Amino acid sequence: MPVTKQAIKKVRQDRRKTVYNLRVKKIYKATVSAFGKKPTIAGLSAVYRALDRAAKVNVIHKNKASRLKSRLSKLIKVKKVSKKSAGAKT
């Protein structure tokens, strides 16, 4: 049990931060899980937003966020459109 005023204040702060961090963590995990089940471009944008937010508030490390974004972006298969040349040189 905290005795001093500053220890009591620290307990209050930690409780508040823990609730916030758990909320951020829950959001990013749910977003990643939903994207894994059904990958879409809009879902990828939501995943990026959630991961960047979690990294910004130090819930996860920024390199972990980058690694997850890289791996999840590979699930989206972007079809490259080949362009036909307008005029052939002779």
N, CA, C and O atoms as a GROMACS GRO file, in nm:
protein
  360
    1MET      N    1   0.084  -0.118   0.000
    1MET     CA    2   0.000   0.000   0.000
    1MET      C    3   0.089   0.124   0.000
    1MET      O    4   0.179   0.135   0.083
    2PRO      N    5   0.065   0.218  -0.092
    2PRO     CA    6   0.148   0.338  -0.096
    2PRO      C    7   0.125   0.426   0.028
    2PRO      O    8   0.013   0.438   0.078
    3VAL      N    9   0.234   0.486   0.075
    3VAL     CA   10   0.226   0.565   0.197
    3VAL      C   11   0.232   0.714   0.166
    3VAL      O   12   0.149   0.791   0.214
    4THR      N   13   0.332   0.754   0.088
    4THR     CA   14   0.351   0.896   0.063
    4THR      C   15   0.252   0.948  -0.041
    4THR      O   16   0.190   0.871  -0.115
    5LYS      N   17   0.238   1.081  -0.046
    5LYS     CA   18   0.147   1.143  -0.142
    5LYS      C   19   0.188   1.113  -0.285
    5LYS      O   20   0.104   1.087  -0.371
    6GLN      N   21   0.319   1.119  -0.310
    6GLN     CA   22   0.366   1.096  -0.447
    6GLN      C   23   0.345   0.951  -0.489
    6GLN      O   24   0.320   0.924  -0.607
    7ALA      N   25   0.354   0.857  -0.395
    7ALA     CA   26   0.330   0.717  -0.428
    7ALA      C   27   0.182   0.694  -0.459
    7ALA      O   28   0.148   0.617  -0.549
    8ILE      N   29   0.095   0.761  -0.385
    8ILE     CA   30  -0.049   0.750  -0.409
    8ILE      C   31  -0.083   0.806  -0.546
    8ILE      O   32  -0.162   0.748  -0.621
    9LYS      N   33  -0.023   0.921  -0.579
    9LYS     CA   34  -0.046   0.982  -0.710
    9LYS      C   35   0.005   0.892  -0.821
    9LYS      O   36  -0.060   0.879  -0.925
   10LYS      N   37   0.120   0.828  -0.801
   10LYS     CA   38   0.178   0.738  -0.901
   10LYS      C   39   0.085   0.620  -0.927
   10LYS      O   40   0.072   0.576  -1.041
   11VAL      N   41   0.022   0.568  -0.824
   11VAL     CA   42  -0.072   0.457  -0.840
   11VAL      C   43  -0.191   0.501  -0.926
   11VAL      O   44  -0.236   0.427  -1.013
   12ARG      N   45  -0.242   0.623  -0.900
   12ARG     CA   46  -0.352   0.676  -0.980
   12ARG      C   47  -0.312   0.691  -1.126
   12ARG      O   48  -0.387   0.654  -1.216
   13GLN      N   49  -0.193   0.746  -1.150
   13GLN     CA   50  -0.145   0.766  -1.286
   13GLN      C   51  -0.128   0.632  -1.358
   13GLN      O   52  -0.167   0.617  -1.474
   14ASP      N   53  -0.069   0.536  -1.288
   14ASP     CA   54  -0.045   0.405  -1.349
   14ASP      C   55  -0.176   0.336  -1.386
   14ASP      O   56  -0.186   0.271  -1.490
   15ARG      N   57  -0.275   0.351  -1.300
   15ARG     CA   58  -0.405   0.290  -1.328
   15ARG      C   59  -0.466   0.350  -1.454
   15ARG      O   60  -0.520   0.279  -1.539
   16ARG      N   61  -0.457   0.483  -1.465
   16ARG     CA   62  -0.512   0.554  -1.580
   16ARG      C   63  -0.438   0.514  -1.708
   16ARG      O   64  -0.500   0.489  -1.811
   17LYS      N   65  -0.305   0.509  -1.702
   17LYS     CA   66  -0.225   0.473  -1.819
   17LYS      C   67  -0.249   0.329  -1.861
   17LYS      O   68  -0.252   0.298  -1.980
   18THR      N   69  -0.265   0.241  -1.763
   18THR     CA   70  -0.289   0.100  -1.794
   18THR      C   71  -0.419   0.082  -1.871
   18THR      O   72  -0.424   0.006  -1.967
   19VAL      N   73  -0.523   0.150  -1.829
   19VAL     CA   74  -0.652   0.142  -1.897
   19VAL      C   75  -0.639   0.191  -2.041
   19VAL      O   76  -0.691   0.129  -2.133
   20TYR      N   77  -0.570   0.304  -2.059
   20TYR     CA   78  -0.552   0.360  -2.193
   20TYR      C   79  -0.471   0.266  -2.281
   20TYR      O   80  -0.508   0.242  -2.396
   21ASN      N   81  -0.360   0.214  -2.227
   21ASN     CA   82  -0.275   0.125  -2.305
   21ASN      C   83  -0.347  -0.004  -2.344
   21ASN      O   84  -0.330  -0.053  -2.455
   22LEU      N   85  -0.426  -0.058  -2.254
   22LEU     CA   86  -0.502  -0.179  -2.286
   22LEU      C   87  -0.604  -0.152  -2.396
   22LEU      O   88  -0.628  -0.238  -2.481
   23ARG      N   89  -0.665  -0.033  -2.394
   23ARG     CA   90  -0.761   0.002  -2.497
   23ARG      C   91  -0.693   0.011  -2.634
   23ARG      O   92  -0.746  -0.040  -2.733
   24VAL      N   93  -0.577   0.075  -2.639
   24VAL     CA   94  -0.503   0.088  -2.764
   24VAL      C   95  -0.459  -0.050  -2.814
   24VAL      O   96  -0.468  -0.079  -2.933
   25LYS      N   97  -0.412  -0.133  -2.723
   25LYS     CA   98  -0.365  -0.267  -2.758
   25LYS      C   99  -0.481  -0.352  -2.812
   25LYS      O  100  -0.465  -0.425  -2.910
   26LYS      N  101  -0.596  -0.342  -2.748
   26LYS     CA  102  -0.713  -0.419  -2.790
   26LYS      C  103  -0.757  -0.377  -2.930
   26LYS      O  104  -0.794  -0.461  -3.013
   27ILE      N  105  -0.754  -0.246  -2.957
   27ILE     CA  106  -0.794  -0.195  -3.089
   27ILE      C  107  -0.702  -0.247  -3.197
   27ILE      O  108  -0.748  -0.293  -3.301
   28TYR      N  109  -0.570  -0.239  -3.174
   28TYR     CA  110  -0.478  -0.281  -3.279
   28TYR      C  111  -0.484  -0.432  -3.301
   28TYR      O  112  -0.472  -0.478  -3.415
   29LYS      N  113  -0.501  -0.509  -3.195
   29LYS     CA  114  -0.509  -0.655  -3.212
   29LYS      C  115  -0.637  -0.695  -3.285
   29LYS      O  116  -0.635  -0.784  -3.370
   30ALA      N  117  -0.748  -0.630  -3.253
   30ALA     CA  118  -0.875  -0.661  -3.319
   30ALA      C  119  -0.869  -0.623  -3.467
   30ALA      O  120  -0.921  -0.695  -3.552
   31THR      N  121  -0.806  -0.510  -3.496
   31THR     CA  122  -0.795  -0.464  -3.635
   31THR      C  123  -0.709  -0.559  -3.717
   31THR      O  124  -0.745  -0.594  -3.830
   32VAL      N  125  -0.596  -0.601  -3.660
   32VAL     CA  126  -0.507  -0.694  -3.730
   32VAL      C  127  -0.577  -0.828  -3.752
   32VAL      O  128  -0.564  -0.888  -3.858
   33SER      N  129  -0.649  -0.874  -3.651
   33SER     CA  130  -0.720  -1.001  -3.662
   33SER      C  131  -0.828  -0.996  -3.770
   33SER      O  132  -0.841  -1.089  -3.849
   34ALA      N  133  -0.904  -0.888  -3.773
   34ALA     CA  134  -1.009  -0.873  -3.874
   34ALA      C  135  -0.949  -0.865  -4.014
   34ALA      O  136  -1.004  -0.920  -4.109
   35PHE      N  137  -0.835  -0.798  -4.026
   35PHE     CA  138  -0.769  -0.786  -4.156
   35PHE      C  139  -0.717  -0.922  -4.202
   35PHE      O  140  -0.722  -0.954  -4.321
   36GLY      N  141  -0.668  -1.003  -4.109
   36GLY     CA  142  -0.617  -1.135  -4.144
   36GLY      C  143  -0.726  -1.226  -4.200
   36GLY      O  144  -0.699  -1.309  -4.286
   37LYS      N  145  -0.848  -1.209  -4.150
   37LYS     CA  146  -0.959  -1.291  -4.198
   37LYS      C  147  -1.008  -1.247  -4.336
   37LYS      O  148  -1.044  -1.329  -4.420
   38LYS      N  149  -1.009  -1.115  -4.356
   38LYS     CA  150  -1.058  -1.062  -4.484
   38LYS      C  151  -0.974  -0.942  -4.525
   38LYS      O  152  -1.009  -0.828  -4.494
   39PRO      N  153  -0.862  -0.966  -4.596
   39PRO     CA  154  -0.775  -0.855  -4.634
   39PRO      C  155  -0.833  -0.769  -4.746
   39PRO      O  156  -0.867  -0.819  -4.853
   40THR      N  157  -0.843  -0.640  -4.719
   40THR     CA  158  -0.888  -0.543  -4.819
   40THR      C  159  -0.799  -0.419  -4.810
   40THR      O  160  -0.725  -0.401  -4.713
   41ILE      N  161  -0.807  -0.335  -4.911
   41ILE     CA  162  -0.728  -0.212  -4.911
   41ILE      C  163  -0.774  -0.120  -4.797
   41ILE      O  164  -0.691  -0.061  -4.728
   42ALA      N  165  -0.904  -0.109  -4.777
   42ALA     CA  166  -0.956  -0.025  -4.668
   42ALA      C  167  -0.914  -0.081  -4.533
   42ALA      O  168  -0.883  -0.007  -4.440
   43GLY      N  169  -0.914  -0.213  -4.522
   43GLY     CA  170  -0.871  -0.277  -4.398
   43GLY      C  171  -0.724  -0.253  -4.371
   43GLY      O  172  -0.684  -0.236  -4.256
   44LEU      N  173  -0.645  -0.251  -4.477
   44LEU     CA  174  -0.501  -0.225  -4.462
   44LEU      C  175  -0.478  -0.084  -4.409
   44LEU      O  176  -0.390  -0.062  -4.326
   45SER      N  177  -0.557   0.010  -4.456
   45SER     CA  178  -0.546   0.147  -4.407
   45SER      C  179  -0.580   0.155  -4.258
   45SER      O  180  -0.513   0.226  -4.183
   46ALA      N  181  -0.682   0.082  -4.217
   46ALA     CA  182  -0.720   0.080  -4.075
   46ALA      C  183  -0.612   0.016  -3.990
   46ALA      O  184  -0.585   0.060  -3.878
   47VAL      N  185  -0.550  -0.090  -4.044
   47VAL     CA  186  -0.442  -0.157  -3.971
   47VAL      C  187  -0.324  -0.062  -3.954
   47VAL      O  188  -0.266  -0.052  -3.846
   48TYR      N  189  -0.287   0.008  -4.061
   48TYR     CA  190  -0.176   0.104  -4.053
   48TYR      C  191  -0.204   0.210  -3.947
   48TYR      O  192  -0.116   0.244  -3.867
   49ARG      N  193  -0.326   0.260  -3.946
   49ARG     CA  194  -0.363   0.364  -3.851
   49ARG      C  195  -0.353   0.312  -3.706
   49ARG      O  196  -0.300   0.380  -3.619
   50ALA      N  197  -0.404   0.191  -3.683
   50ALA     CA  198  -0.401   0.133  -3.549
   50ALA      C  199  -0.259   0.103  -3.503
   50ALA      O  200  -0.224   0.129  -3.388
   51LEU      N  201  -0.177   0.048  -3.593
   51LEU     CA  202  -0.039   0.016  -3.557
   51LEU      C  203   0.043   0.142  -3.533
   51LEU      O  204   0.124   0.147  -3.440
   52ASP      N  205   0.023   0.243  -3.616
   52ASP     CA  206   0.097   0.368  -3.596
   52ASP      C  207   0.059   0.434  -3.464
   52ASP      O  208   0.144   0.490  -3.395
   53ARG      N  209  -0.068   0.427  -3.428
   53ARG     CA  210  -0.114   0.483  -3.302
   53ARG      C  211  -0.052   0.407  -3.184
   53ARG      O  212  -0.007   0.469  -3.087
   54ALA      N  213  -0.050   0.274  -3.192
   54ALA     CA  214   0.006   0.194  -3.084
   54ALA      C  215   0.156   0.220  -3.069
   54ALA      O  216   0.207   0.223  -2.957
   55ALA      N  217   0.225   0.238  -3.180
   55ALA     CA  218   0.368   0.267  -3.174
   55ALA      C  219   0.394   0.408  -3.121
   55ALA      O  220   0.491   0.431  -3.048
   56LYS      N  221   0.307   0.500  -3.156
   56LYS     CA  222   0.326   0.639  -3.113
   56LYS      C  223   0.314   0.653  -2.962
   56LYS      O  224   0.388   0.730  -2.901
   57VAL      N  225   0.222   0.580  -2.900
   57VAL     CA  226   0.203   0.589  -2.755
   57VAL      C  227   0.282   0.482  -2.680
   57VAL      O  228   0.258   0.458  -2.562
   58ASN      N  229   0.376   0.417  -2.750
   58ASN     CA  230   0.469   0.320  -2.692
   58ASN      C  231   0.401   0.197  -2.633
   58ASN      O  232   0.450   0.140  -2.536
   59VAL      N  233   0.290   0.155  -2.692
   59VAL     CA  234   0.230   0.028  -2.652
   59VAL      C  235   0.309  -0.085  -2.717
   59VAL      O  236   0.332  -0.189  -2.655
   60ILE      N  237   0.352  -0.064  -2.842
   60ILE     CA  238   0.442  -0.157  -2.909
   60ILE      C  239   0.560  -0.077  -2.963
   60ILE      O  240   0.553   0.045  -2.975
   61HIS      N  241   0.667  -0.147  -2.995
   61HIS     CA  242   0.786  -0.081  -3.047
   61HIS      C  243   0.762  -0.041  -3.192
   61HIS      O  244   0.687  -0.108  -3.264
   62LYS      N  245   0.826   0.067  -3.235
   62LYS     CA  246   0.802   0.116  -3.371
   62LYS      C  247   0.850   0.016  -3.476
   62LYS      O  248   0.792   0.008  -3.584
   63ASN      N  249   0.954  -0.062  -3.445
   63ASN     CA  250   1.001  -0.162  -3.541
   63ASN      C  251   0.903  -0.279  -3.552
   63ASN      O  252   0.889  -0.338  -3.659
   64LYS      N  253   0.836  -0.312  -3.443
   64LYS     CA  254   0.734  -0.416  -3.449
   64LYS      C  255   0.618  -0.370  -3.536
   64LYS      O  256   0.563  -0.448  -3.613
   65ALA      N  257   0.581  -0.244  -3.523
   65ALA     CA  258   0.474  -0.190  -3.606
   65ALA      C  259   0.513  -0.197  -3.753
   65ALA      O  260   0.432  -0.235  -3.838
   66SER      N  261   0.637  -0.161  -3.784
   66SER     CA  262   0.684  -0.166  -3.923
   66SER      C  263   0.685  -0.308  -3.975
   66SER      O  264   0.645  -0.334  -4.088
   67ARG      N  265   0.730  -0.400  -3.892
   67ARG     CA  266   0.736  -0.541  -3.933
   67ARG      C  267   0.596  -0.596  -3.961
   67ARG      O  268   0.575  -0.664  -4.062
   68LEU      N  269   0.502  -0.566  -3.873
   68LEU     CA  270   0.365  -0.613  -3.894
   68LEU      C  271   0.303  -0.551  -4.019
   68LEU      O  272   0.234  -0.620  -4.094
   69LYS      N  273   0.326  -0.422  -4.041
   69LYS     CA  274   0.272  -0.356  -4.160
   69LYS      C  275   0.328  -0.419  -4.286
   69LYS      O  276   0.256  -0.438  -4.384
   70SER      N  277   0.456  -0.451  -4.284
   70SER     CA  278   0.519  -0.512  -4.400
   70SER      C  279   0.459  -0.649  -4.429
   70SER      O  280   0.426  -0.681  -4.544
   71ARG      N  281   0.444  -0.729  -4.326
   71ARG     CA  282   0.391  -0.864  -4.345
   71ARG      C  283   0.245  -0.863  -4.387
   71ARG      O  284   0.203  -0.943  -4.471
   72LEU      N  285   0.168  -0.772  -4.329
   72LEU     CA  286   0.026  -0.766  -4.363
   72LEU      C  287   0.003  -0.710  -4.503
   72LEU      O  288  -0.094  -0.745  -4.569
   73SER      N  289   0.091  -0.621  -4.547
   73SER     CA  290   0.074  -0.565  -4.681
   73SER      C  291   0.097  -0.670  -4.788
   73SER      O  292   0.048  -0.656  -4.900
   74LYS      N  293   0.171  -0.775  -4.755
   74LYS     CA  294   0.195  -0.882  -4.852
   74LYS      C  295   0.069  -0.966  -4.876
   74LYS      O  296   0.061  -1.038  -4.976
   75LEU      N  297  -0.028  -0.956  -4.786
   75LEU     CA  298  -0.152  -1.030  -4.804
   75LEU      C  299  -0.237  -0.972  -4.917
   75LEU      O  300  -0.317  -1.042  -4.978
   76ILE      N  301  -0.218  -0.845  -4.942
   76ILE     CA  302  -0.289  -0.779  -5.051
   76ILE      C  303  -0.210  -0.800  -5.178
   76ILE      O  304  -0.094  -0.758  -5.190
   77LYS      N  305  -0.271  -0.864  -5.271
   77LYS     CA  306  -0.203  -0.887  -5.398
   77LYS      C  307  -0.244  -0.777  -5.495
   77LYS      O  308  -0.356  -0.776  -5.547
   78VAL      N  309  -0.154  -0.687  -5.517
   78VAL     CA  310  -0.182  -0.575  -5.606
   78VAL      C  311  -0.152  -0.619  -5.748
   78VAL      O  312  -0.042  -0.665  -5.780
   79LYS      N  313  -0.252  -0.605  -5.831
   79LYS     CA  314  -0.234  -0.642  -5.971
   79LYS      C  315  -0.170  -0.527  -6.044
   79LYS      O  316  -0.222  -0.415  -6.047
   80LYS      N  317  -0.058  -0.555  -6.103
   80LYS     CA  318   0.010  -0.451  -6.180
   80LYS      C  319  -0.047  -0.450  -6.321
   80LYS      O  320  -0.060  -0.554  -6.385
   81VAL      N  321  -0.080  -0.332  -6.366
   81VAL     CA  322  -0.138  -0.316  -6.499
   81VAL      C  323  -0.024  -0.288  -6.595
   81VAL      O  324   0.051  -0.191  -6.579
   82SER      N  325  -0.011  -0.374  -6.694
   82SER     CA  326   0.094  -0.349  -6.793
   82SER      C  327   0.041  -0.251  -6.896
   82SER      O  328  -0.068  -0.267  -6.950
   83LYS      N  329   0.121  -0.150  -6.922
   83LYS     CA  330   0.080  -0.047  -7.016
   83LYS      C  331   0.138  -0.080  -7.153
   83LYS      O  332   0.256  -0.110  -7.168
   84LYS      N  333   0.052  -0.073  -7.252
   84LYS     CA  334   0.099  -0.092  -7.389
   84LYS      C  335   0.157   0.040  -7.437
   84LYS      O  336   0.103   0.148  -7.409
   85SER      N  337   0.264   0.031  -7.508
   85SER     CA  338   0.324   0.154  -7.558
   85SER      C  339   0.232   0.215  -7.663
   85SER      O  340   0.173   0.145  -7.745
   86ALA      N  341   0.223   0.346  -7.660
   86ALA     CA  342   0.131   0.416  -7.749
   86ALA      C  343   0.174   0.402  -7.895
   86ALA      O  344   0.090   0.380  -7.983
   87GLY      N  345   0.299   0.415  -7.919
   87GLY     CA  346   0.346   0.404  -8.057
   87GLY      C  347   0.479   0.330  -8.061
   87GLY      O  348   0.569   0.359  -7.981
   88ALA      N  349   0.491   0.238  -8.151
   88ALA     CA  350   0.616   0.163  -8.162
   88ALA      C  351   0.713   0.240  -8.249
   88ALA      O  352   0.676   0.297  -8.351
   89LYS      N  353   0.837   0.240  -8.206
   89LYS     CA  354   0.940   0.310  -8.284
   89LYS      C  355   0.984   0.220  -8.398
   89LYS      O  356   1.001   0.099  -8.381
   90THR      N  357   1.003   0.279  -8.514
   90THR     CA  358   1.047   0.201  -8.630
   90THR      C  359   1.182   0.243  -8.677
   90THR      O  360   1.234   0.188  -8.774
   0.00000   0.00000   0.00000
